[in-house]
Amino acid sequence: MGRDWKEQRAAFNLLSGLLGLVLTATPWLLDEAIDPLAVWSAVFGGALVMRLGFSAALAFRGWKAWAQAVGGG
């Protein structure tokens, strides 16, 4: 059971990292790159979620999961 849970947790963290990547690209995907505040918000938030998601997939720590939840992932 322990190994399955670790694999599932890693898969969810990878998915979260990919969603952070999508969030980073959202202003250009939705053609909202005109507003600089929206661009910086999406890029900063997406980069944070992406970094924490990929990092937690490699080496899980409880604080990474909480920081990711606070960041919006």
C-alpha atoms as a printed R data frame, in Angstrom:
   type eleno elety resid chain resno      x      y       z
1  ATOM     1    CA   MET     A     1  0.000  0.000   0.000
2  ATOM     2    CA   GLY     A     2  2.790  2.447   0.819
3  ATOM     3    CA   ARG     A     3  4.439  2.154  -2.577
4  ATOM     4    CA   ASP     A     4  1.169  2.600  -4.477
5  ATOM     5    CA   TRP     A     5  0.390  5.734  -2.488
6  ATOM     6    CA   LYS     A     6  3.822  7.212  -3.230
7  ATOM     7    CA   GLU     A     7  3.393  6.541  -6.953
8  ATOM     8    CA   GLN     A     8 -0.070  8.104  -6.965
9  ATOM     9    CA   ARG     A     9  1.170 11.124  -5.039
10 ATOM    10    CA   ALA     A    10  4.050 11.571  -7.505
11 ATOM    11    CA   ALA     A    11  1.625 11.319 -10.442
12 ATOM    12    CA   PHE     A    12 -0.674 13.943  -8.909
13 ATOM    13    CA   ASN     A    13  2.279 16.244  -8.291
14 ATOM    14    CA   LEU     A    14  3.413 15.848 -11.900
15 ATOM    15    CA   LEU     A    15 -0.108 16.685 -13.044
16 ATOM    16    CA   SER     A    16 -0.084 19.725 -10.795
17 ATOM    17    CA   GLY     A    17  3.218 20.825 -12.323
18 ATOM    18    CA   LEU     A    18  1.760 20.482 -15.803
19 ATOM    19    CA   LEU     A    19 -1.272 22.513 -14.772
20 ATOM    20    CA   GLY     A    20  1.113 25.178 -13.498
21 ATOM    21    CA   LEU     A    21  2.646 25.220 -16.961
22 ATOM    22    CA   VAL     A    22 -0.817 25.711 -18.474
23 ATOM    23    CA   LEU     A    23 -1.501 28.520 -15.998
24 ATOM    24    CA   THR     A    24  1.737 30.191 -17.049
25 ATOM    25    CA   ALA     A    25  0.655 30.116 -20.711
26 ATOM    26    CA   THR     A    26 -2.958 31.153 -20.040
27 ATOM    27    CA   PRO     A    27 -2.633 34.870 -20.921
28 ATOM    28    CA   TRP     A    28 -1.444 33.985 -24.412
29 ATOM    29    CA   LEU     A    29 -3.849 31.064 -24.834
30 ATOM    30    CA   LEU     A    30 -6.823 33.274 -23.978
31 ATOM    31    CA   ASP     A    31 -5.461 36.338 -25.766
32 ATOM    32    CA   GLU     A    32 -5.307 38.353 -22.541
33 ATOM    33    CA   ALA     A    33 -1.634 39.322 -22.883
34 ATOM    34    CA   ILE     A    34 -2.674 42.973 -23.248
35 ATOM    35    CA   ASP     A    35 -3.084 43.468 -19.487
36 ATOM    36    CA   PRO     A    36  0.390 43.355 -17.868
37 ATOM    37    CA   LEU     A    37 -1.021 42.671 -14.401
38 ATOM    38    CA   ALA     A    38 -2.871 39.591 -15.660
39 ATOM    39    CA   VAL     A    39  0.271 38.360 -17.414
40 ATOM    40    CA   TRP     A    40  2.501 38.769 -14.356
41 ATOM    41    CA   SER     A    41 -0.083 37.203 -12.072
42 ATOM    42    CA   ALA     A    42 -0.518 34.160 -14.296
43 ATOM    43    CA   VAL     A    43  3.206 33.767 -14.968
44 ATOM    44    CA   PHE     A    44  4.241 34.138 -11.327
45 ATOM    45    CA   GLY     A    45  1.459 31.919  -9.980
46 ATOM    46    CA   GLY     A    46  1.953 29.323 -12.697
47 ATOM    47    CA   ALA     A    47  5.711 29.238 -12.199
48 ATOM    48    CA   LEU     A    48  5.233 28.793  -8.456
49 ATOM    49    CA   VAL     A    49  2.732 25.961  -8.871
50 ATOM    50    CA   MET     A    50  4.835 24.350 -11.597
51 ATOM    51    CA   ARG     A    51  8.030 24.513  -9.521
52 ATOM    52    CA   LEU     A    52  6.395 23.122  -6.395
53 ATOM    53    CA   GLY     A    53  4.544 20.403  -8.311
54 ATOM    54    CA   PHE     A    54  7.601 19.082 -10.113
55 ATOM    55    CA   SER     A    55  9.740 19.438  -6.999
56 ATOM    56    CA   ALA     A    56  7.231 17.557  -4.841
57 ATOM    57    CA   ALA     A    57  7.044 14.804  -7.457
58 ATOM    58    CA   LEU     A    58 10.793 14.261  -7.147
59 ATOM    59    CA   ALA     A    59 11.133 14.585  -3.368
60 ATOM    60    CA   PHE     A    60  7.887 14.947  -1.426
61 ATOM    61    CA   ARG     A    61  7.826 17.187   1.604
62 ATOM    62    CA   GLY     A    62  4.699 18.199   3.470
63 ATOM    63    CA   TRP     A    63  5.464 21.917   3.285
64 ATOM    64    CA   LYS     A    64  5.637 21.729  -0.527
65 ATOM    65    CA   ALA     A    65  2.100 20.388  -0.689
66 ATOM    66    CA   TRP     A    66  0.813 23.159   1.572
67 ATOM    67    CA   ALA     A    67  2.699 25.859  -0.338
68 ATOM    68    CA   GLN     A    68  1.303 24.486  -3.575
69 ATOM    69    CA   ALA     A    69 -2.248 24.613  -2.191
70 ATOM    70    CA   VAL     A    70 -1.750 28.211  -1.074
71 ATOM    71    CA   GLY     A    71 -0.304 29.085  -4.492
72 ATOM    72    CA   GLY     A    72 -3.412 27.839  -6.231
73 ATOM    73    CA   GLY     A    73 -2.356 24.393  -7.418
